[in-house]
Amino acid sequence: MAFSSFRAWLEHLRNTGRLVDVEVEVNLRYEVAAIAKRLDGRKAVLFHRPSGVNVPVASGVVSHRRWIAEALGCTLHDLVHRFRAACDQPMPVVRVREANAPVYHQVQTENIDLLKTLPIPIHHEHDAGPYITAGLVIVRDPCTRKQNVAIHRLQVTGPNRMGVLLLPRHTLHLFRQAESAGRPLECAVAIGVDPATLLASQASTPFGVDELEIASALRGEPLPVVRCRTVDVDVPADAEIVIEGHILPHVREPEGPFGEFPRYYGPRSDKHVIEVTAVLMRRNPIYHTIVPAGYEHLLLGGIPREASLFESVRQLVPTVRAVYMTPGGSCRYHAVISIRKTEEGQGKNAILGALANSFDIKHVVVVDEDVDIYNPEEVEWAIATRFQADRDLVIVSNSQGSKLDPSTDDGVGSKVGLDCTVPLNADSFRFQRIEIPGFAEMDWSRYGLEHSFEEKE
């Protein structure tokens, strides 16, 4: 069973020695981000005294792949498959009354000032201002009543005003429908949700699939939701904070720059605008911030992409074993794929399937199943010893890529695939790995060496 709330997961991290409590006062301008970045991938952190606002800030709460698997109650090996299954078989949510929703402990509908209410950090040097980075933006399709959930970057530009980047995906589609009718699009921003709901928000699904129902499936039980006070949107009842509002029609205002996942800045331009109508909070709420381009940011985007990538490759290569979007490639640009090769040409087919899966994917490495795709040294070894450029290289020129990749020409660039699989007709001894017999079964305590090795994550 998955963890049911943000604070339950935080307490578990504390009890298992993976949460650092910072009791001294910290500045929301850079200092929170700097400390969280220093602990990135090793410890989560809870800042009890952010300057100016009496609300603690947590960061790095799912900054390790093993932690995410643990939060969902599955093994590391099963993580991507568990996510795929939840996307294939969503589970309905359950509506609860306001009286049974912890997020309704505090309700503010007048004199709203987000920066006086919430500890919203400034993360990077050239960021345009404070950004909400872990907010799940939830909107509803008025025709089907299905909701869409996604994380969008939100710049706080006024007491009750936020700029929002809407990429050409489902939220923007629903907004355009509302705007064409001259209506605002009602929305809610949920901050501080359980790990399953946080991960579900990043699912790549057909239009009309409600990510909160994917969250229910990941949790193994219906997600409790409650209707917002001022908008027709349902939100997780156990969320720490919910901001309600409207995405305004025919209004665009400057937003950015903002430090993004490729570790570069997204530029300043006119973006959509949210006008805030209410703020809901739990008693003694905890604010969640994600440091952009940190492991928490990359993994939340990468694992759902792996689930989608696995399916795309499986259509061409049924014997695909695993896929991995690497942190060095910002969990968007670089894919490593393991296959059990049964026919010549499958390595290149896997490359083509991966490149067709997402325009973000730029470089693909395909290896045999004996290579540990999570170990960069193993992958580099496969490239070094099983790849010949004149035979195994695939190049696609002038294709659509990520506009956030500064090496592209406004998003147009080249893609490369490396087929590092062993030819089926090769002499097997030429590719026989060297081994020391009995190495894996050695009892290192016999030699006083049991504490001399650090486990590689």
C-alpha positions in Angstrom: 0.0 0.0 0.0 1.3 3.4 -0.9 1.7 6.3 1.5 -1.6 8.2 1.7 -0.4 11.8 2.4 2.5 14.1 2.0 3.2 14.4 5.7 2.9 10.6 6.2 5.7 10.2 3.7 7.8 13.0 5.3 7.5 11.3 8.7 8.6 8.0 7.1 11.6 9.7 5.7 12.4 11.1 9.1 12.0 7.8 10.8 14.4 6.1 8.3 17.1 8.8 8.6 16.4 10.4 5.2 15.0 13.7 6.3 17.1 16.6 7.6 15.3 19.1 9.8 16.8 22.6 9.5 15.8 24.6 12.6 17.6 27.8 11.9 16.0 30.6 9.9 16.7 30.4 6.2 16.2 32.9 3.4 13.7 32.1 0.7 15.9 33.8 -1.9 18.5 31.2 -3.0 19.3 29.8 0.5 16.5 27.2 0.6 17.4 26.1 -2.9 21.1 25.9 -2.1 20.7 23.7 0.9 18.2 21.4 -0.9 20.5 21.1 -3.8 23.4 20.2 -1.6 21.4 17.3 -0.2 19.9 16.4 -3.6 19.4 12.6 -4.1 20.7 11.8 -0.6 18.4 13.5 1.9 15.1 15.3 1.9 15.0 18.5 3.9 12.4 20.3 6.0 13.0 24.0 6.7 11.1 24.9 9.9 11.8 28.7 9.8 11.7 30.2 6.3 12.1 33.9 6.5 8.9 36.0 6.5 6.3 33.2 6.5 5.4 30.9 9.4 5.0 27.8 7.1 7.7 25.1 6.9 9.1 24.2 3.5 10.0 20.7 2.3 12.1 19.7 -0.7 13.7 16.6 -2.2 11.1 14.3 -0.9 11.2 12.0 -3.9 14.7 12.7 -5.1 15.8 9.1 -5.5 14.3 6.4 -7.7 14.4 3.8 -4.9 12.4 6.2 -2.7 9.6 6.5 -5.3 9.4 2.8 -5.6 9.2 2.5 -1.8 6.5 5.2 -1.6 4.4 3.2 -4.0 5.0 -0.1 -2.2 6.8 -1.8 -5.1 10.3 -2.9 -6.0 12.7 -0.8 -8.1 12.5 -3.3 -10.9 8.6 -3.1 -10.9 8.4 0.7 -10.7 7.9 1.5 -14.4 5.6 -1.5 -14.9 3.5 -0.5 -11.9 3.1 3.0 -13.4 2.2 1.5 -16.8 -0.5 -0.7 -15.2 -2.0 2.3 -13.3 -2.2 4.3 -16.6 -3.9 1.3 -18.3 -6.4 0.7 -15.5 -7.2 3.9 -13.7 -9.4 3.7 -10.5 -12.1 6.1 -9.7 -11.6 8.7 -6.9 -13.9 9.1 -3.9 -15.6 12.4 -3.1 -15.6 13.5 0.6 -17.3 16.4 2.3 -15.5 19.5 3.3 -15.8 18.5 7.0 -13.7 15.4 6.2 -11.1 17.1 4.1 -8.0 18.2 6.0 -7.2 20.9 3.3 -10.4 22.7 4.4 -9.0 23.5 7.9 -8.3 27.1 6.7 -10.1 28.9 4.0 -9.2 32.3 2.7 -11.3 34.0 0.0 -10.6 37.7 0.6 -7.5 39.9 0.9 -5.3 37.1 -0.6 -1.6 37.7 -0.7 0.3 34.6 -1.8 3.7 35.8 -0.7 2.5 36.7 2.7 0.7 33.4 3.1 3.1 30.9 1.5 6.9 30.5 1.6 7.6 30.6 -2.1 11.3 30.5 -2.9 13.4 32.1 -5.6 15.6 29.2 -6.8 18.1 30.5 -9.3 20.1 33.7 -10.0 18.2 34.9 -13.0 14.7 33.6 -12.1 12.2 36.4 -12.6 10.8 36.0 -9.1 9.3 33.5 -6.7 8.0 30.4 -8.5 5.6 27.6 -7.3 7.4 24.5 -8.7 5.5 21.6 -7.1 1.9 22.7 -7.7 -0.4 20.3 -9.5 -2.6 22.4 -11.8 -6.0 20.8 -12.1 -8.7 21.7 -14.6 -11.9 20.2 -15.7 -13.4 19.4 -19.1 -16.9 20.9 -18.9 -18.2 18.4 -21.5 -16.9 15.1 -20.1 -16.4 16.2 -16.5 -13.0 14.5 -16.6 -10.1 16.5 -15.0 -6.6 17.0 -16.2 -3.6 17.3 -13.9 -0.1 18.6 -14.7 2.7 20.5 -13.1 3.2 23.9 -14.7 5.7 26.5 -13.6 3.9 29.3 -11.8 5.5 32.7 -11.3 3.8 34.8 -8.5 3.5 38.2 -10.1 1.1 39.9 -7.6 -0.8 39.3 -4.4 -3.4 37.2 -6.2 -1.9 36.8 -9.6 0.4 34.2 -11.2 1.9 33.7 -14.7 1.7 30.2 -16.0 3.5 28.4 -18.8 1.0 26.3 -20.7 2.8 24.0 -23.2 0.7 22.6 -26.2 -0.8 19.8 -24.2 -4.1 19.0 -22.5 -4.4 22.0 -20.2 -3.8 24.4 -23.0 -6.4 22.6 -25.2 -9.1 23.0 -22.5 -8.1 26.7 -22.0 -8.4 27.4 -25.7 -11.9 26.0 -25.7 -12.8 28.2 -22.8 -11.1 31.3 -24.3 -12.8 30.8 -27.7 -16.1 31.0 -25.8 -15.0 34.1 -23.9 -14.8 32.3 -20.6 -11.9 31.8 -18.1 -10.8 28.3 -17.3 -11.3 27.4 -13.7 -8.3 25.8 -12.1 -6.8 24.7 -8.8 -3.2 24.3 -7.8 -2.6 21.5 -5.2 0.7 21.7 -3.3 1.9 19.0 -0.9 0.3 15.8 -2.1 1.2 12.1 -1.6 4.0 10.7 -3.8 1.6 8.6 -5.9 -0.5 11.6 -6.8 2.6 13.7 -7.5 3.9 11.0 -9.9 0.5 10.4 -11.5 0.4 14.1 -12.5 3.2 13.5 -14.9 1.5 10.6 -16.8 1.6 10.8 -20.6 -1.9 9.7 -21.5 -4.6 10.2 -24.2 -6.8 13.3 -23.8 -9.6 12.6 -21.4 -7.8 10.4 -18.9 -8.0 11.8 -15.3 -4.6 11.6 -13.7 -6.2 11.6 -10.2 -7.7 8.2 -11.2 -4.2 7.1 -12.1 -3.2 8.2 -8.6 -5.9 6.0 -7.1 -4.6 3.0 -9.0 -1.0 3.7 -7.9 -2.2 4.0 -4.3 -4.2 0.8 -4.5 -7.3 2.6 -3.2 -9.5 5.5 -4.2 -8.0 8.9 -3.8 -10.1 11.1 -1.5 -11.0 14.3 -3.3 -13.1 17.4 -2.3 -14.8 20.1 -4.3 -13.1 23.5 -4.2 -14.8 26.4 -2.6 -14.8 28.9 -5.5 -14.3 26.8 -8.7 -15.8 23.6 -10.1 -12.7 21.5 -9.5 -12.0 18.5 -7.3 -8.6 18.4 -5.4 -6.9 15.8 -3.2 -8.5 16.2 0.2 -5.2 15.5 2.0 -3.3 18.2 0.1 -1.3 20.6 2.3 -2.4 23.7 0.3 -4.7 24.4 -2.6 -4.8 27.7 -4.6 -8.1 28.2 -6.5 -8.4 30.5 -9.5 -9.2 31.3 -13.1 -6.9 31.3 -16.2 -8.0 34.5 -17.7 -9.1 34.7 -21.4 -7.4 37.1 -23.8 -4.8 38.1 -21.1 -1.1 37.6 -21.5 1.6 39.0 -19.3 5.5 38.7 -19.1 6.7 35.6 -17.4 10.3 34.3 -16.9 13.2 33.8 -17.2 13.1 30.6 -15.2 15.8 27.9 -14.6 14.5 24.8 -16.3 15.2 21.0 -16.4 18.1 21.2 -19.0 19.9 23.4 -16.5 19.5 26.5 -18.6 16.9 29.3 -18.4 13.6 29.3 -20.2 13.3 32.8 -21.7 11.0 35.6 -20.8 7.8 36.0 -22.9 4.1 36.8 -22.6 2.3 33.9 -20.9 -1.1 33.0 -19.6 -2.4 34.5 -16.3 -4.1 33.0 -13.3 -6.2 35.2 -11.0 -6.5 33.6 -7.5 -9.9 33.4 -5.9 -9.2 31.3 -2.8 -6.5 29.6 -0.7 -7.2 26.4 1.3 -4.8 25.0 3.8 -4.4 22.2 6.3 -3.9 23.0 9.9 -0.1 23.8 10.2 0.5 23.3 6.5 3.8 22.3 4.9 4.8 23.9 1.6 6.5 21.7 -1.0 9.1 23.2 -3.4 11.0 21.3 -6.1 14.4 22.7 -7.0 14.3 22.9 -10.8 16.8 20.4 -12.5 17.3 18.6 -9.3 16.7 14.8 -9.0 13.2 15.3 -7.7 12.3 17.4 -10.8 14.0 15.0 -13.2 12.7 11.7 -11.8 9.1 12.9 -11.6 9.3 13.7 -15.3 11.5 10.8 -16.2 9.7 7.7 -14.7 6.3 8.4 -16.5 8.3 9.0 -19.7 10.0 5.6 -19.2 6.5 3.9 -19.0 5.5 5.5 -22.3 8.8 4.8 -23.9 8.7 1.1 -22.9 5.3 0.7 -24.6 6.5 2.4 -27.8 9.6 0.2 -28.1 7.6 -2.9 -27.2 5.4 -2.4 -30.3 8.6 -2.9 -32.5 10.7 -5.1 -30.2 8.5 -7.3 -28.0 11.6 -8.6 -26.1 12.5 -5.2 -24.7 13.6 -5.7 -21.1 13.9 -2.2 -19.6 14.3 1.5 -20.5 16.0 4.3 -18.6 15.9 8.1 -19.1 19.2 9.2 -17.7 19.7 12.1 -15.3 22.6 13.3 -17.3 20.2 13.8 -20.2 17.8 15.6 -17.9 15.5 12.6 -17.9 14.2 13.9 -21.2 16.9 13.8 -23.9 18.9 10.5 -23.4 17.3 7.0 -23.4 19.1 3.7 -22.7 17.2 0.6 -23.7 17.9 -3.0 -22.9 16.6 -5.8 -25.2 16.9 -9.5 -25.5 17.9 -9.7 -29.1 16.4 -12.5 -31.2 16.6 -11.0 -34.7 19.1 -8.8 -36.4 17.9 -5.3 -36.9 16.0 -5.1 -33.6 18.5 -2.7 -32.1 17.8 -0.2 -34.8 14.1 -0.8 -34.5 14.3 0.0 -30.8 16.1 3.2 -31.7 13.3 4.2 -34.2 10.6 3.4 -31.6 12.3 5.5 -29.0 12.8 8.5 -31.3 9.1 8.2 -32.4 8.0 8.2 -28.7 8.8 11.8 -27.9 10.3 14.7 -29.7 12.3 15.4 -26.6 14.4 12.2 -27.0 17.7 13.1 -28.7 20.2 10.3 -28.1 19.4 6.6 -27.8 21.7 3.8 -26.7 20.4 0.2 -27.2 22.3 -2.6 -25.3 21.9 -6.3 -24.6 20.1 -7.5 -21.5 23.4 -8.4 -19.7 24.3 -4.7 -19.5 23.0 -2.8 -16.4 21.4 0.3 -18.0 21.3 2.1 -14.6 25.1 2.0 -14.4 26.7 4.6 -16.7 30.0 2.8 -16.6 28.4 -0.4 -17.9 26.6 1.6 -20.7 29.9 3.3 -21.7 31.6 -0.1 -21.7 29.0 -1.4 -24.1 29.5 1.6 -26.4 33.3 1.1 -26.3 33.2 -2.6 -27.0 30.1 -3.4 -29.0 29.6 -0.4 -31.3 31.0 0.5 -34.6 29.9 3.9 -36.0 29.9 2.8 -39.7 27.6 -0.1 -38.9 25.7 0.7 -35.8 25.0 4.5 -35.9 21.6 6.0 -36.8 21.4 9.7 -37.6 18.2 11.7 -38.1 18.7 15.3 -39.3 16.4 18.3 -39.1 13.8 16.8 -36.8 11.7 18.4 -34.1 13.3 18.5 -30.7 13.0 20.4 -27.5 13.0 24.2 -27.7 14.6 24.3 -24.3 17.7 22.6 -25.8 20.0 25.5 -26.6 21.9 23.5 -29.2 18.9 23.3 -31.5 17.7 25.8 -34.0 14.5 26.9 -32.2 13.8 23.2 -31.5 14.9 21.7 -34.8 18.0 19.5 -34.6 19.6 16.1 -35.1 19.0 12.8 -33.3 21.3 9.9 -32.9 20.9 6.2 -32.0 23.7 3.8 -31.1 23.0 0.1 -31.6 25.4 -1.5 -29.1 24.0 -5.0 -29.3 26.2 -8.0 -30.1 25.6 -9.5 -33.6 23.7 -12.8 -33.3 26.3 -14.6 -35.5 29.3 -13.4 -33.5 31.7 -15.8 -31.9 30.3 -16.0 -28.4 33.8 -16.2 -26.8 34.8 -12.9 -28.3 32.1 -11.2 -26.2 32.4 -13.4 -23.1 32.7 -11.2 -20.0 35.7 -11.9 -17.7 34.7 -13.1 -14.3 36.4 -14.2 -11.0 34.7 -17.4 -9.9 33.0 -17.1 -6.5 33.3 -13.3 -6.4 29.5 -12.6 -5.8 29.4 -15.1 -3.0 32.5 -13.9 -1.1 32.1 -13.4 2.7 33.9 -10.1 3.1 33.6 -10.1 6.9 36.1 -13.0 7.0 38.7 -10.5 5.9 37.5 -7.6 8.0 36.3 -5.8 4.9 32.6 -5.7 5.4 32.6 -1.9 6.1 35.1 -1.0 3.4 32.7 -0.8 0.5 30.1 1.8 -0.2 27.0 0.4 -1.9 26.4 2.0 -5.3 22.9 3.3 -5.6 
